[in-house]
């Protein structure tokens, strides 16, 4: 299965992320991703995504992670509702 997910980059306490297409059987830190399709910097709220390539991968069966799904909705690349990515509270 192919996933579209975030790969953490940057130094300690200064995160930035790559949006990558990776086979789910591989670890994302190995650097063996299929394609880098964007970047995300939460500290300055900068999002750069290649919409055409992301839609191409989704049409070919790639599943975006919940956080990437929310980024795609925010950037209006896909039309859907945002997903809740926070953990559920248990009593």
N, C-alpha and C positions, 0 to 999 in steps of 0.2 A: 504494500500500500504506500502511496506517495503522499507526503504531508507538506503543507506550507506552514512554516513555523518560524519562530524567532531564534537567533543565535546571538548570545551575549558577547559583546566586544567591549573594549575600553578597560580602564584600570579600576582599581578598588575605589568605591564610592563615586564613580563617574561612569555609569553604564551607558552604552549605546548598543543598538541591536541591528543585525542584518536580518532581512526577511529572505529566507532560503527555501528552496524546494529540495526535499531530501527523502530518500527511501526510509521508511519507518524502521527497518531492520538495522540501520546504521546509526551510530551515535553522532549527534550534530557537532560535537567538538572535534571529531576526526578530520574535518575539513573535506570530507568526501560528499559534498552536496552536489546536486545536479545542476542547479542554477541559482544565482543570487538575483532576486527580483525587486530589491528595495532596501531601504534602511529606515530606522526609527531612532530618534534621539529624544527621550522623554524629558531631559533637563531643559531643553530649549523648545520642546514641543514641535520638532521638525519631523515630518513624515515625507519620504520620497518613495513612491511605488511605481512600478512599471505595470500599469493597468492592463495593457494588451497581453503581456506575457502571463500575468496572473490569471486572467480569464482563459487563456489558452490551456494552462495547466489544470484549471478547475474543470474545463470541458473534457479534458483527458482523464479525469477521475481523481485528481488530487483533492485532499481534504484540508482546508485551512484549520489551524488551531483556533480555539475560542478567542484568544486575544487578537490574532491576525484577522479573524472574522470581524471583530469589532473595529479594527483599523480600516478594513475595507468598506464597512458601512459608513464610517465617519468621513472617508474620502470619496464616498458616493461611487465606488467602483462596482459594488453590488447593491441590489435593493433587497434588504431584509431587516429584521429586527436585531438589535444588539442582544448578545447572550450575557447572562450573569456569570462572571468568572470568579466571584468571591466564594469562599467555602461556606457551606451551610452550617448554621449554628445548631448544636445539639444540646438538649437540656441536661 
